[in-house]
Amino acid sequence: MYKHLSHGFRIKQIVTEIEQKIVPVIRKIEEQAEYGQWKVLDFFRKHGVSEHHLQSSTGYGYDDLGRDTLEKVFADLFGAEMALVRPNIISGTHAIAACLYGILRPGDELIYLTGKPYDTLQQVIGSGQDGSGSLADYNISYQEVPLTPEGSINWPRFEQALTHRTRLIGIQRSRGYSARPSFTISQIKEIINHIRAIRPDLLVFVDNCYGEFVEAEEPTHAGADIIAGSLIKNPGGGLAKSGGYITGKAKWVKRAASRLVAPGIGLEGGATYGYLRDFFQGLFLAPHVVGEALKGAVFTSALLEELGFDTSPGWQEKRTDIIQQIHLGSPERLVAFCQGIQSASPVDAHISPVPAAMPGYEDPVIMAAGTFVQGASIELSADGPIRPPYIAYLQGGLTYSHVKIAVIQALDQMISTGSLSITTPEKH
């Protein structure tokens, strides 16, 4: 592999050392993947998953036994009362929106406790009554509580923000496009307990995107009332071609289902077409695939740290999502890195991405995503907004080998474009 790179010998020397160094961390990830695999298998057996559950419905989709069984498996895996798992949820943002619109009513208030949420949620929240159908359009108010400089919850600010209108507290587990750390399940549990100690009547929603199967438990195990995520991220295992999930307490999942479909139909209708086999098999593979992505993230972090870059999480740090943040320090490096990742993609490797405006984002974004499923974050992708400090967000990877190859090519691209130099002597 290295002989096909412009600077392969230099890179190989560093990679060999890095792979030896990360062995203990890789083993811990494999142990977690094995535990997750056992849980999935155990709940498949509990609910008697059979061949007939893999056959999909059409039309109204009433009495879809496969869909109902899949949702029972999801609910058990997430320690929840009920789950909604549907192909017509088109993204994580869509799943989150269904939760927010399902629970909140005119006059209510939403507070995001973990700072500014992910960019694509801004238009769902809205900033004024402009007829777009945002929460603001329905007279639902919104506040966000900035984190402390250390990345912790600012509890005094939260208590100051509370009003009699406050109904729902939002927590974003993953960092999104921000420099703050992601929140672990133990941290989320402490946060929820603290919220309930202050105001027992408040409901808690957690955006769980990128976090499924990274830890032994999920936010619903930690006390969240409702959580949501996308099937083209972790729980789809790389096989789901569309879809999302909502899970939590039955009352609130039913409300979200009514918003997603229509009151009176809710959970009862919704054809699954040809998706169920992929959903079941993808869920079965998800713990292993997430483990592969995590191993790739650890390798990436260790390699880039060795070359002097700041990464978050660091390669030895505890992880709660699949996102690897790399502070590249310049737009040239960010572009070169993403172009290198794209060049190692199985799909559209011949296309070189450039920064461009994207719906829902405030700044131009460079995005490498040569995936089989459009936008599938569990497949390897790298992206970042073109704004200081020029951070690349690497996520996914169906196999560790693919992540390794892609990151090596990205490094080779940075060296070739002159945006990075390394001092290991070249072999002639």
C-alpha positions as CSV (number, residue, x, y, z in Angstrom):
1,M,0.0,0.0,0.0
2,Y,2.7,2.5,1.0
3,K,4.6,2.2,-2.3
4,H,1.6,3.8,-4.1
5,L,1.9,7.0,-1.9
6,S,4.1,9.9,-2.6
7,H,5.5,9.8,0.9
8,G,4.8,6.2,1.8
9,F,8.1,5.3,3.5
10,R,7.9,8.3,5.9
11,I,4.3,7.5,6.8
12,K,4.9,3.8,7.2
13,Q,7.5,4.3,9.9
14,I,5.1,6.4,12.0
15,V,2.1,4.1,11.4
16,T,4.0,1.0,12.6
17,E,4.9,2.7,15.9
18,I,1.4,4.1,16.4
19,E,-0.3,0.7,15.9
20,Q,1.9,-0.9,18.5
21,K,1.1,1.9,21.0
22,I,-2.7,1.7,20.7
23,V,-3.1,-2.0,21.2
24,P,-4.4,-1.8,24.8
25,V,-7.1,0.7,23.9
26,I,-8.1,-1.3,20.8
27,R,-8.6,-4.4,23.0
28,K,-11.0,-2.4,25.3
29,I,-13.0,-1.4,22.3
30,E,-13.3,-5.0,21.2
31,E,-14.5,-6.0,24.6
32,Q,-17.2,-3.4,24.5
33,A,-18.2,-4.5,21.0
34,E,-18.5,-8.1,22.2
35,Y,-20.8,-7.0,25.1
36,G,-22.9,-5.0,22.7
37,Q,-23.1,-8.0,20.3
38,W,-24.3,-10.2,23.1
39,K,-27.0,-7.8,24.1
40,V,-28.3,-7.5,20.6
41,L,-28.3,-11.3,20.1
42,D,-30.0,-11.8,23.4
43,F,-32.9,-9.5,22.6
44,F,-33.3,-10.9,19.1
45,R,-33.7,-14.3,20.8
46,K,-36.0,-12.9,23.5
47,H,-38.4,-11.6,20.9
48,G,-38.2,-14.6,18.6
49,V,-36.9,-12.8,15.5
50,S,-37.8,-15.1,12.6
51,E,-37.8,-15.1,8.8
52,H,-41.3,-13.8,8.6
53,H,-40.3,-10.7,10.6
54,L,-37.9,-9.8,7.7
55,Q,-40.8,-9.4,5.2
56,S,-42.1,-5.9,4.8
57,S,-45.5,-4.3,4.5
58,T,-47.0,-2.0,1.9
59,G,-49.8,0.6,1.8
60,Y,-51.0,1.6,5.2
61,G,-48.6,-0.9,6.9
62,Y,-51.1,-2.0,9.5
63,D,-50.2,-5.1,11.5
64,D,-46.6,-5.2,10.4
65,L,-45.2,-7.9,12.7
66,G,-41.6,-7.3,11.7
67,R,-41.8,-3.5,12.4
68,D,-43.5,-4.1,15.8
69,T,-40.9,-6.7,16.7
70,L,-38.0,-4.5,15.7
71,E,-39.4,-1.7,17.8
72,K,-39.6,-4.0,20.8
73,V,-36.0,-5.0,20.3
74,F,-34.9,-1.4,20.1
75,A,-36.9,-0.5,23.3
76,D,-35.2,-3.3,25.2
77,L,-31.8,-2.4,23.9
78,F,-32.2,1.2,25.0
79,G,-33.8,0.4,28.4
80,A,-37.0,2.2,27.3
81,E,-40.8,1.6,27.4
82,M,-41.4,2.0,23.7
83,A,-39.6,2.7,20.4
84,L,-40.5,4.1,17.0
85,V,-38.2,2.9,14.2
86,R,-39.3,4.0,10.8
87,P,-37.8,4.3,7.3
88,N,-39.7,7.6,6.7
89,I,-37.7,9.4,9.3
90,I,-35.2,10.9,6.9
91,S,-32.5,12.1,9.3
92,G,-31.5,12.7,12.9
93,T,-32.8,16.2,12.7
94,H,-36.2,14.9,11.5
95,A,-36.3,12.5,14.4
96,I,-35.4,15.3,16.9
97,A,-38.0,17.6,15.3
98,A,-40.7,15.0,15.7
99,C,-39.9,14.7,19.5
100,L,-39.9,18.5,20.0
101,Y,-43.1,19.1,18.1
102,G,-44.7,16.1,19.7
103,I,-44.1,17.2,23.2
104,L,-44.1,21.0,23.1
105,R,-47.2,23.1,22.9
106,P,-47.8,26.8,22.2
107,G,-46.6,28.8,25.3
108,D,-44.1,26.1,26.3
109,E,-40.3,26.7,26.4
110,L,-37.4,24.6,25.3
111,I,-34.0,25.1,27.0
112,Y,-30.9,23.5,25.5
113,L,-28.6,22.8,28.5
114,T,-25.5,21.9,26.5
115,G,-25.0,25.1,24.6
116,K,-25.8,25.8,21.0
117,P,-27.2,22.6,19.4
118,Y,-26.1,21.2,16.1
119,D,-26.3,23.6,13.1
120,T,-29.2,21.8,11.3
121,L,-31.5,22.3,14.3
122,Q,-31.4,26.0,14.2
123,Q,-34.1,26.4,11.6
124,V,-36.3,23.9,13.5
125,I,-36.1,26.1,16.6
126,G,-36.5,29.3,14.5
127,S,-35.7,32.9,15.6
128,G,-39.1,34.6,14.9
129,Q,-42.6,34.0,13.6
130,D,-41.9,34.0,9.9
131,G,-44.3,31.4,8.7
132,S,-41.7,28.7,8.2
133,G,-43.3,26.3,10.7
134,S,-40.5,26.5,13.2
135,L,-41.1,26.1,16.9
136,A,-41.0,29.9,17.2
137,D,-43.9,30.1,14.7
138,Y,-46.0,28.1,17.2
139,N,-45.1,30.5,20.0
140,I,-42.7,28.0,21.6
141,S,-39.9,30.0,23.2
142,Y,-36.3,28.9,23.3
143,Q,-33.2,29.5,25.4
144,E,-29.7,27.9,25.4
145,V,-27.4,27.8,28.3
146,P,-23.7,28.2,27.3
147,L,-21.3,25.7,28.8
148,T,-18.6,26.9,31.2
149,P,-15.1,27.6,29.8
150,E,-14.2,24.1,31.1
151,G,-17.1,22.5,29.0
152,S,-19.3,21.8,32.0
153,I,-23.0,22.6,32.6
154,N,-23.5,26.1,33.9
155,W,-26.0,25.4,36.6
156,P,-26.4,28.9,37.9
157,R,-27.2,30.1,34.4
158,F,-29.7,27.3,34.0
159,E,-31.6,28.2,37.2
160,Q,-31.7,31.8,36.1
161,A,-33.1,30.8,32.7
162,L,-35.9,28.7,34.1
163,T,-39.4,30.1,33.8
164,H,-42.9,28.9,34.4
165,R,-43.1,28.2,30.7
166,T,-40.1,25.8,30.7
167,R,-41.2,22.3,29.8
168,L,-38.5,20.5,28.0
169,I,-34.7,20.4,28.5
170,G,-32.5,19.4,25.6
171,I,-29.2,17.7,25.9
172,Q,-26.9,17.0,22.9
173,R,-24.7,14.0,23.7
174,S,-22.2,14.6,20.9
175,R,-20.2,17.7,20.3
176,G,-21.5,18.5,16.8
177,Y,-19.5,21.3,15.2
178,S,-18.2,22.7,18.5
179,A,-14.9,22.3,20.4
180,R,-16.5,21.1,23.6
181,P,-16.2,17.4,24.7
182,S,-19.1,15.0,24.2
183,F,-21.0,14.0,27.3
184,T,-20.6,10.4,28.6
185,I,-23.6,8.4,29.8
186,S,-22.4,8.8,33.5
187,Q,-22.3,12.6,32.9
188,I,-25.8,12.6,31.4
189,K,-27.1,10.6,34.3
190,E,-25.7,13.2,36.7
191,I,-27.1,16.0,34.6
192,I,-30.6,14.5,34.6
193,N,-30.6,13.9,38.3
194,H,-29.6,17.5,38.9
195,I,-32.3,18.7,36.6
196,R,-34.9,16.7,38.5
197,A,-33.6,17.9,41.8
198,I,-34.2,21.5,40.7
199,R,-37.5,20.9,38.9
200,P,-39.0,17.4,39.0
201,D,-41.7,18.4,36.5
202,L,-39.3,19.0,33.6
203,L,-38.9,16.6,30.7
204,V,-35.5,15.6,29.4
205,F,-34.7,15.0,25.7
206,V,-31.3,13.7,24.5
207,D,-30.0,13.9,21.0
208,N,-28.3,10.5,20.8
209,C,-26.8,10.8,17.3
210,Y,-23.3,9.3,16.9
211,G,-23.4,7.7,20.4
212,E,-25.3,4.4,20.1
213,F,-23.3,1.3,21.2
214,V,-20.2,3.2,22.1
215,E,-20.9,2.7,25.8
216,A,-22.6,-0.1,27.6
217,E,-25.8,2.0,28.2
218,E,-27.8,4.7,26.5
219,P,-29.3,7.9,27.8
220,T,-32.6,6.3,28.4
221,H,-30.9,4.0,30.9
222,A,-29.7,7.2,32.5
223,G,-33.2,8.6,33.0
224,A,-33.9,10.5,29.8
225,D,-37.6,10.7,29.0
226,I,-37.1,10.5,25.2
227,I,-34.1,10.2,22.8
228,A,-33.7,10.2,19.1
229,G,-31.2,9.2,16.4
230,S,-30.6,8.2,12.8
231,L,-30.3,4.7,11.3
232,I,-27.7,5.8,8.8
233,K,-25.5,6.5,11.8
234,N,-24.5,3.8,14.4
235,P,-27.6,1.6,14.9
236,G,-28.1,0.9,11.2
237,G,-24.7,-0.9,11.1
238,G,-24.0,0.4,7.6
239,L,-26.9,-1.5,6.0
240,A,-29.8,0.8,6.7
241,K,-30.5,3.0,3.6
242,S,-32.7,5.4,5.4
243,G,-34.6,5.8,8.7
244,G,-34.4,6.9,12.3
245,Y,-35.6,6.0,15.7
246,I,-37.2,7.6,18.8
247,T,-37.3,5.7,22.0
248,G,-38.2,6.5,25.7
249,K,-41.3,6.7,27.8
250,A,-44.4,5.4,26.0
251,K,-46.4,8.6,26.5
252,W,-43.8,10.8,24.7
253,V,-43.0,8.3,22.0
254,K,-46.7,8.1,21.1
255,R,-46.8,11.9,21.0
256,A,-43.8,12.0,18.6
257,A,-45.4,9.3,16.5
258,S,-48.6,11.4,16.2
259,R,-46.5,14.3,15.0
260,L,-44.5,12.2,12.6
261,V,-47.6,10.7,11.0
262,A,-51.0,12.0,12.2
263,P,-53.0,11.9,15.4
264,G,-55.1,8.7,15.4
265,I,-52.5,6.8,13.4
266,G,-49.3,7.3,15.3
267,L,-47.5,4.0,15.8
268,E,-50.2,1.8,14.1
269,G,-49.5,2.6,10.5
270,G,-46.5,3.0,8.3
271,A,-45.3,0.6,5.6
272,T,-41.7,-0.7,5.8
273,Y,-41.4,-1.6,2.1
274,G,-38.2,-3.6,1.7
275,Y,-36.3,-2.1,4.7
276,L,-36.8,-4.6,7.5
277,R,-34.2,-7.1,6.5
278,D,-31.6,-4.3,6.4
279,F,-32.8,-2.9,9.7
280,F,-32.6,-6.2,11.5
281,Q,-29.3,-7.2,10.0
282,G,-27.8,-3.7,10.4
283,L,-28.8,-3.6,14.1
284,F,-27.2,-7.0,14.5
285,L,-24.0,-5.8,13.0
286,A,-24.0,-2.4,14.7
287,P,-21.9,-3.2,17.8
288,H,-19.1,-4.6,15.7
289,V,-19.3,-1.8,13.1
290,V,-19.3,0.9,15.8
291,G,-16.2,-0.9,17.3
292,E,-14.4,-0.7,14.0
293,A,-15.2,3.0,13.7
294,L,-13.9,3.6,17.2
295,K,-10.7,1.7,16.5
296,G,-10.2,3.9,13.4
297,A,-10.8,7.0,15.5
298,V,-8.2,6.0,18.1
299,F,-5.7,5.3,15.3
300,T,-6.4,8.7,13.7
301,S,-6.0,10.5,17.0
302,A,-2.8,8.8,17.9
303,L,-1.3,9.4,14.5
304,L,-2.2,13.0,14.3
305,E,-1.1,13.7,17.9
306,E,2.3,12.2,17.0
307,L,2.6,14.8,14.3
308,G,1.8,17.6,16.7
309,F,-1.9,18.2,16.2
310,D,-4.4,18.6,19.0
311,T,-7.1,16.0,18.8
312,S,-10.3,15.4,20.8
313,P,-10.8,12.9,22.3
314,G,-7.2,12.1,22.7
315,W,-6.4,8.5,21.8
316,Q,-6.3,7.3,25.4
317,E,-9.5,9.2,26.5
318,K,-12.8,7.6,27.2
319,R,-15.2,7.9,24.2
320,T,-19.0,8.3,24.1
321,D,-19.4,8.8,20.3
322,I,-17.7,8.0,17.0
323,I,-16.6,11.5,16.2
324,Q,-12.9,12.4,16.1
325,Q,-12.0,16.0,16.2
326,I,-8.7,17.1,14.7
327,H,-7.5,20.7,15.0
328,L,-5.7,21.3,11.7
329,G,-5.1,25.0,12.1
330,S,-5.5,26.2,8.6
331,P,-8.0,26.1,5.8
332,E,-5.4,24.6,3.4
333,R,-4.8,21.6,5.8
334,L,-8.5,21.1,6.4
335,V,-9.2,21.0,2.6
336,A,-6.3,18.7,1.9
337,F,-7.2,16.3,4.7
338,C,-10.8,16.0,3.5
339,Q,-9.7,15.6,-0.1
340,G,-7.4,12.8,1.0
341,I,-10.2,11.0,2.8
342,Q,-12.4,11.3,-0.3
343,S,-9.7,9.9,-2.5
344,A,-9.8,6.7,-0.4
345,S,-13.6,6.3,-0.7
346,P,-15.2,3.3,-2.3
347,V,-17.7,5.6,-4.1
348,D,-16.8,8.8,-5.9
349,A,-13.1,8.6,-5.1
350,H,-12.4,10.5,-8.3
351,I,-14.3,13.6,-7.1
352,S,-12.3,16.2,-5.1
353,P,-14.5,18.1,-2.6
354,V,-14.3,21.8,-2.2
355,P,-15.9,24.1,0.4
356,A,-19.4,25.1,-0.3
357,A,-22.6,26.5,1.3
358,M,-24.9,23.7,2.7
359,P,-28.5,24.0,4.0
360,G,-28.6,24.4,7.7
361,Y,-25.0,25.4,8.2
362,E,-23.7,28.9,8.9
363,D,-20.3,28.7,7.1
364,P,-19.1,27.0,4.0
365,V,-18.4,23.3,4.7
366,I,-15.8,20.9,3.1
367,M,-17.3,17.4,3.1
368,A,-15.7,14.1,2.2
369,A,-18.3,11.4,2.0
370,G,-17.8,8.8,-0.6
371,T,-20.4,6.5,0.9
372,F,-22.8,3.8,-0.4
373,V,-25.6,5.5,1.5
374,Q,-25.8,9.2,1.0
375,G,-24.8,11.0,4.2
376,A,-24.3,7.8,6.2
377,S,-22.1,8.9,9.1
378,I,-21.4,5.3,10.1
379,E,-19.5,5.0,6.8
380,L,-16.3,6.9,6.7
381,S,-16.6,10.6,6.2
382,A,-14.8,13.8,7.2
383,D,-16.0,17.3,7.2
384,G,-15.7,20.6,8.8
385,P,-16.8,24.2,8.5
386,I,-14.3,26.6,7.0
387,R,-13.9,28.8,10.1
388,P,-11.2,29.0,12.7
389,P,-9.7,27.0,14.3
390,Y,-10.3,24.8,11.1
391,I,-11.3,21.5,12.7
392,A,-11.9,18.3,10.8
393,Y,-14.6,16.0,12.1
394,L,-13.9,12.4,11.2
395,Q,-16.6,9.9,11.9
396,G,-17.4,6.3,11.0
397,G,-15.7,3.6,9.1
398,L,-17.3,0.2,8.4
399,T,-13.8,-1.4,8.8
400,Y,-10.7,-0.4,10.7
401,S,-8.6,-1.1,7.6
402,H,-10.6,1.4,5.6
403,V,-10.1,4.2,8.2
404,K,-6.4,3.4,8.4
405,I,-6.0,3.6,4.6
406,A,-8.0,6.8,4.3
407,V,-6.2,8.6,7.0
408,I,-2.8,7.6,5.6
409,Q,-3.9,9.0,2.2
410,A,-5.1,12.2,3.8
411,L,-1.7,12.6,5.5
412,D,0.0,11.9,2.1
413,Q,-2.3,14.6,0.5
414,M,-1.4,17.2,3.2
415,I,2.3,16.6,2.7
416,S,2.0,16.7,-1.1
417,T,0.1,20.0,-1.1
418,G,2.8,21.5,1.2
419,S,0.4,22.2,4.0
420,L,2.3,19.7,6.3
421,S,5.9,18.6,6.6
422,I,7.2,15.7,8.6
423,T,10.8,15.2,9.6
424,T,11.2,11.4,9.3
425,P,13.9,10.9,6.6
426,E,12.8,9.7,3.2
427,K,14.2,6.4,1.8
428,H,15.7,6.7,-1.7
